[in-house]
Structures are given as structure tokens and as C-alpha cells.
Amino acid sequence: MRVLVVGATGFVGGQLIESLRSAGHEVVAFSRSASESQFPDDVEIFEGDLGDPSSLDGLCAGVDAAYYLIHSLTAENFAELDRTYARRFRELASAADVDRVVYLSGISGDERNLSPHLASRREVESVLEAGRFDLTVLRAAIIIGAGSASFRIVDDLTDRLPVMTVPKWVRTPCQPIGIDDAVAYLVDVLEVEETRGGIYDIGAPTVWSYESLLKSTAEQKGKRLLIVPVPLMSPGLSSHWLRLTTDVQYDIARPLVESMRNPVTVDSERDLQSVVPIEQTPVEVAVQQALAQG
């Protein structure tokens, strides 16, 4: 199968390409910096920018399936850009008769009072759904891995703050997933016809909270961590607090931390594990692997 990865140089895209190759697929890697990245010789490179239509000619030509991994968090108007890019890709893929598109979105619990980040993910789902291809949506919470911006925030916090004053929503339930599991699900859905047109949640076997994830990460690093929740610290205030506590680019960290008010756990009715079973990695093991590779 000829498979296009849109967002190939991102944290998930790079690892997804390796797994697609291992599964025997012919891979096309698309991003603005594709030519500057190290891909195996058998990966076709397509350098372009979804913000520049003139750079996209032939992007979806001969493509059977595509993964859409674009998220524009670094821009102040990221929701507007994500909407525009998704529409542009949808038209290209539809015109080229791409059979399937897989979009990696975000879990957002009960869908009420969504953060701007999660609301934008939902909007992109709706935009892509209008295409003339079968769309499969996988929704994930924090993806744990050495290159994950979300996990880097957790890692930095446990390095720098032995006593942490945090918003009370640090106790919001979440269900992280290790990068290896996320990639395994992404690859395997192509082989399961039932997943065409479906929306699924992916996560580790157990539910955590941001507090328990921070404490577990600190423990694996041999550190003790005291967390003191403060009820009056708003998501906006806590995002500014991140400027002092993490090296993750503020424009990325802010929308991520603002999303932490939303419970992000796997809905049993949408659990991909029941349709595409894999050997799931416990969160503790995923954290251990991320720290070893970081």
C-alpha cells in the first residue's frame, strides 16, 4: 500500500514511518522540512507547506491511504490555520481518490467546555469527515515518549520543582498512552476494515491523574515530589507559570496545559482495543522507556 504521512517530521510521524516500512508499506513523507530530515532511502520525500497551495501539486497522487498529523500549536491563530490546512488537504485527497485517511486527534471527555486546543481537534475531525475518503479518527490523551511535548513538560516539572504548587485540576483523570502503542494502533487500523469511518479512543490499560503521573515520573528518577493543589490558580495563570518551569516552547505548552481541565479517559464504547487488540504497555513502563531515551 502506498501511504502518505502528513506531518512526517513530527514526534509521532517519524516513528510512524518506521513502523509503516516494517509493515511493508511504500511510504511518502510530507512536511515543510522533509528534505532536511533523515529518512531511509526507500522513503519518498515530498517537501511542501499546507499554507502554500503552489507547493502541493501531486501530493496525493497514487496514494492509497494517508495519515494526517498536523497540529499548529505554535501559532497564535492555530485554530484558524488548522481549519484551513485540513480543508486544503481534504480537497487534495478527495481529488486524488485517496481511499482512507487516518487522523490523530485528542480525547476530550464529555465534550463540554472544551479548551481551544481540543475544540480545534474536533473541528478538524469535522472538516476531514466531509472528504470523499473513509476517515478513521484515533483520539489520544498524553502520548508518552522522549520527543513528546506533553511528556517533556512532565519531565521538566519533576526535575525542577521538589515542591509543586499546582491548579486543583492536576487531579483531573487522564489515560496516557506510550508512543509505541499509539503507533501500533495507527498502523494496525489499516488492516481492519471495520475501522473505516470510525472514531476511537486509544490509551493505556489504566486511568491516572496528572498528579499521579508526575509522582510516578519523579519516583522513577529517584526524586521525591510534594504536590500542593491551589484552587484559585486558573489555567491561564498556570500556563504563564510554565514559562519558569519547562523548556517546552510557551506557545506549545500553553494550549496543552489549558486542556488539562478536561477529563481525557478512554470511553469503553469507543475503545480501539476491542477492535484492534495490541499488547498494551503500562504507563510506568512507557515512562521508563521515555526517560531512558530522553
C-alpha positions as CSV (number, residue, x, y, z in Angstrom):
1,M,0.0,0.0,0.0
2,R,1.3,3.5,-0.9
3,V,0.9,5.6,2.3
4,L,1.3,9.3,2.8
5,V,2.4,10.7,6.2
6,V,1.4,14.4,6.5
7,G,3.5,15.8,9.3
8,A,6.3,13.3,8.8
9,T,9.0,15.2,10.8
10,G,6.9,15.5,14.0
11,F,7.2,13.3,17.1
12,V,4.6,10.7,16.0
13,G,5.3,11.0,12.3
14,G,8.9,9.9,12.4
15,Q,8.2,6.8,14.4
16,L,5.1,6.0,12.4
17,I,7.1,6.0,9.2
18,E,9.5,3.3,10.6
19,S,6.6,1.1,11.6
20,L,4.8,1.5,8.2
21,R,8.0,0.5,6.4
22,S,8.4,-2.5,8.7
23,A,4.8,-3.5,7.8
24,G,5.7,-3.5,4.1
25,H,4.1,-0.2,3.0
26,E,5.5,2.2,0.5
27,V,5.9,5.5,2.4
28,V,5.7,9.2,1.3
29,A,7.0,11.6,3.9
30,F,5.5,15.1,3.7
31,S,6.5,18.2,5.7
32,R,8.0,21.7,5.4
33,S,11.4,20.3,6.4
34,A,11.2,16.8,4.8
35,S,14.5,17.2,2.9
36,E,16.4,18.3,6.0
37,S,15.4,15.1,7.9
38,Q,17.0,11.7,7.9
39,F,14.7,9.2,6.3
40,P,15.7,5.8,4.9
41,D,16.5,5.7,1.1
42,D,13.2,3.9,0.3
43,V,11.0,6.7,1.8
44,E,9.8,9.2,-0.8
45,I,10.3,12.7,0.3
46,F,7.7,15.4,-0.5
47,E,8.6,18.9,0.8
48,G,5.8,21.4,0.9
49,D,3.7,23.6,3.1
50,L,-0.1,23.4,3.5
51,G,0.0,27.1,3.9
52,D,1.3,27.4,0.3
53,P,-1.0,25.7,-2.2
54,S,1.6,26.1,-5.0
55,S,3.9,23.7,-3.1
56,L,1.3,20.9,-3.0
57,D,0.9,19.8,-6.6
58,G,0.8,16.0,-6.8
59,L,0.9,15.5,-3.1
60,C,-1.7,12.8,-3.0
61,A,-1.1,11.3,-6.4
62,G,-1.2,7.5,-6.3
63,V,-1.7,7.4,-2.6
64,D,-3.9,4.7,-1.1
65,A,-4.0,5.9,2.5
66,A,-2.9,9.0,4.3
67,Y,-2.1,9.9,8.0
68,Y,-3.0,13.4,8.9
69,L,-0.8,14.6,11.9
70,I,-0.9,18.3,11.5
71,H,-1.4,20.5,14.7
72,S,-0.5,24.2,14.5
73,L,0.0,24.9,18.2
74,T,2.9,27.3,17.8
75,A,0.8,29.9,16.1
76,E,-1.5,32.3,17.9
77,N,-4.3,31.6,15.4
78,F,-3.7,27.9,15.5
79,A,-7.4,27.0,15.2
80,E,-7.8,29.1,12.0
81,L,-4.7,27.6,10.5
82,D,-5.7,24.0,11.4
83,R,-9.1,24.6,9.8
84,T,-7.5,26.0,6.6
85,Y,-4.9,23.2,6.3
86,A,-7.4,20.5,6.9
87,R,-9.7,21.8,4.2
88,R,-6.8,22.1,1.8
89,F,-5.7,18.6,2.5
90,R,-9.3,17.3,2.3
91,E,-9.7,18.7,-1.2
92,L,-6.3,17.3,-2.4
93,A,-7.0,13.8,-1.0
94,S,-10.6,13.8,-2.4
95,A,-9.5,14.9,-5.9
96,A,-6.8,12.2,-5.9
97,D,-9.2,9.4,-4.9
98,V,-7.3,8.6,-1.7
99,D,-9.2,5.6,-0.2
100,R,-8.6,6.2,3.5
101,V,-7.4,8.9,5.9
102,V,-6.4,8.4,9.5
103,Y,-6.4,11.4,11.8
104,L,-4.7,11.5,15.2
105,S,-7.0,13.7,17.4
106,G,-7.4,14.2,21.1
107,I,-9.7,12.7,23.8
108,S,-11.9,15.3,25.3
109,G,-14.2,13.5,27.8
110,D,-17.8,14.7,27.9
111,E,-17.2,17.2,25.1
112,R,-18.3,20.2,27.3
113,N,-16.3,23.3,28.0
114,L,-13.5,22.2,25.7
115,S,-10.2,24.0,25.7
116,P,-9.3,25.8,22.5
117,H,-6.8,23.1,21.7
118,L,-9.3,20.2,22.0
119,A,-12.1,22.2,20.3
120,S,-9.8,22.7,17.3
121,R,-9.1,19.0,17.1
122,R,-12.9,18.4,17.0
123,E,-13.2,20.9,14.2
124,V,-10.5,19.3,12.1
125,E,-12.3,16.0,12.5
126,S,-15.5,17.6,11.1
127,V,-13.6,19.1,8.2
128,L,-11.9,15.9,7.2
129,E,-15.2,13.9,7.6
130,A,-16.6,15.8,4.6
131,G,-14.0,14.3,2.3
132,R,-14.6,11.7,-0.3
133,F,-12.5,9.2,1.6
134,D,-13.1,6.9,4.5
135,L,-11.9,8.7,7.7
136,T,-10.7,6.9,10.8
137,V,-10.2,9.1,13.9
138,L,-8.0,8.0,16.8
139,R,-8.3,10.1,19.9
140,A,-5.4,10.1,22.4
141,A,-4.5,11.9,25.6
142,I,-0.9,12.5,26.5
143,I,1.4,10.4,24.4
144,I,4.4,9.4,26.4
145,G,7.8,9.4,24.6
146,A,11.1,11.0,24.5
147,G,10.0,13.6,21.9
148,S,6.6,14.4,23.2
149,A,6.0,18.0,24.2
150,S,3.4,16.9,26.8
151,F,5.7,14.4,28.4
152,R,8.6,16.9,28.3
153,I,6.5,19.2,30.5
154,V,6.0,16.4,33.0
155,D,9.7,15.5,32.8
156,D,10.8,19.2,33.3
157,L,8.5,19.7,36.2
158,T,9.7,16.7,38.1
159,D,13.3,17.8,37.5
160,R,12.9,21.3,38.8
161,L,10.3,21.5,41.5
162,P,10.6,19.2,44.6
163,V,7.6,21.1,46.0
164,M,5.0,22.0,43.4
165,T,2.1,24.4,43.8
166,V,-0.4,23.5,41.0
167,P,-4.0,24.0,40.0
168,K,-6.6,21.7,41.6
169,W,-7.3,20.2,38.2
170,V,-4.0,18.5,38.4
171,R,-6.2,15.7,39.8
172,T,-8.2,15.5,36.6
173,P,-8.3,11.9,35.3
174,C,-6.3,11.1,32.2
175,Q,-5.3,8.0,30.3
176,P,-1.9,8.4,28.7
177,I,-0.5,6.1,26.1
178,G,3.1,5.2,25.2
179,I,4.3,6.2,21.8
180,D,4.9,2.6,20.7
181,D,1.3,1.7,21.4
182,A,0.0,4.8,19.7
183,V,2.0,3.9,16.6
184,A,0.9,0.3,16.7
185,Y,-2.7,1.3,16.7
186,L,-2.2,3.8,13.9
187,V,-0.6,1.1,11.7
188,D,-2.9,-1.7,12.5
189,V,-6.2,0.1,11.7
190,L,-5.3,0.0,8.0
191,E,-5.7,-3.8,8.1
192,V,-9.1,-3.8,9.9
193,E,-11.9,-2.9,7.5
194,E,-14.3,-2.3,10.5
195,T,-12.4,0.8,11.4
196,R,-13.3,2.7,8.2
197,G,-15.4,5.7,9.2
198,G,-14.9,5.1,12.9
199,I,-13.9,7.3,15.8
200,Y,-11.9,5.5,18.5
201,D,-10.2,6.3,21.8
202,I,-6.7,4.9,22.5
203,G,-4.9,4.8,25.8
204,A,-3.0,2.7,28.3
205,P,-4.8,0.0,30.3
206,T,-5.4,2.1,33.4
207,V,-6.6,5.6,34.3
208,W,-4.3,8.1,36.0
209,S,-4.3,11.7,37.0
210,Y,-1.8,14.4,36.1
211,E,-0.7,14.3,39.8
212,S,-0.1,10.6,39.9
213,L,1.8,10.8,36.5
214,L,4.0,13.5,37.9
215,K,4.7,11.5,41.1
216,S,5.4,8.3,39.2
217,T,7.8,10.0,36.9
218,A,9.6,11.6,39.8
219,E,9.9,8.3,41.6
220,Q,11.4,6.6,38.5
221,K,14.1,9.4,38.6
222,G,14.8,8.8,42.2
223,K,13.2,12.1,43.3
224,R,10.6,12.9,46.0
225,L,7.8,15.2,44.9
226,L,5.3,17.1,47.1
227,I,2.3,18.5,45.2
228,V,0.1,21.2,46.8
229,P,-3.1,21.9,44.7
230,V,-4.3,25.5,44.8
231,P,-8.0,26.0,43.9
232,L,-7.6,29.6,42.6
233,M,-4.9,29.0,40.0
234,S,-6.6,29.3,36.7
235,P,-5.5,27.5,33.5
236,G,-4.3,30.9,32.1
237,L,-2.2,31.7,35.2
238,S,-0.7,28.2,35.4
239,S,0.2,28.4,31.7
240,H,2.3,31.5,32.5
241,W,3.8,29.7,35.4
242,L,5.1,27.1,32.9
243,R,7.5,29.8,31.4
244,L,9.6,29.3,34.6
245,T,9.4,25.5,34.8
246,T,9.8,23.9,31.4
247,D,11.9,24.4,28.2
248,V,8.9,23.5,26.0
249,Q,8.1,26.4,23.8
250,Y,5.5,28.5,25.6
251,D,3.2,28.7,22.5
252,I,3.0,24.9,22.6
253,A,2.9,24.5,26.4
254,R,0.0,27.0,26.9
255,P,-2.7,25.2,24.9
256,L,-1.6,21.8,26.2
257,V,-1.8,22.9,29.9
258,E,-5.2,24.7,29.3
259,S,-6.5,21.3,28.0
260,M,-5.8,19.7,31.4
261,R,-9.1,20.8,32.8
262,N,-10.8,18.3,30.6
263,P,-11.0,14.6,31.7
264,V,-9.3,12.6,29.0
265,T,-10.0,8.9,29.5
266,V,-11.0,6.2,27.1
267,D,-14.7,5.7,26.5
268,S,-15.4,2.0,26.7
269,E,-17.8,2.2,23.8
270,R,-15.1,3.7,21.6
271,D,-12.1,1.8,22.9
272,L,-10.0,0.7,19.9
273,Q,-8.5,-2.1,21.9
274,S,-11.8,-4.0,21.5
275,V,-11.5,-3.8,17.7
276,V,-7.7,-3.7,17.1
277,P,-6.2,-5.6,20.1
278,I,-2.5,-5.0,20.8
279,E,-0.2,-5.9,23.7
280,Q,-0.7,-2.7,25.7
281,T,2.2,-1.1,27.6
282,P,1.6,0.0,31.2
283,V,2.1,3.7,31.8
284,E,5.0,3.0,34.2
285,V,6.9,1.1,31.5
286,A,6.2,3.8,28.9
287,V,7.6,6.4,31.3
288,Q,10.7,4.3,32.0
289,Q,11.3,3.9,28.3
290,A,10.8,7.6,27.6
291,L,13.3,8.6,30.3
292,A,15.8,6.1,29.1
293,Q,15.6,7.5,25.5
294,G,15.5,11.2,26.6
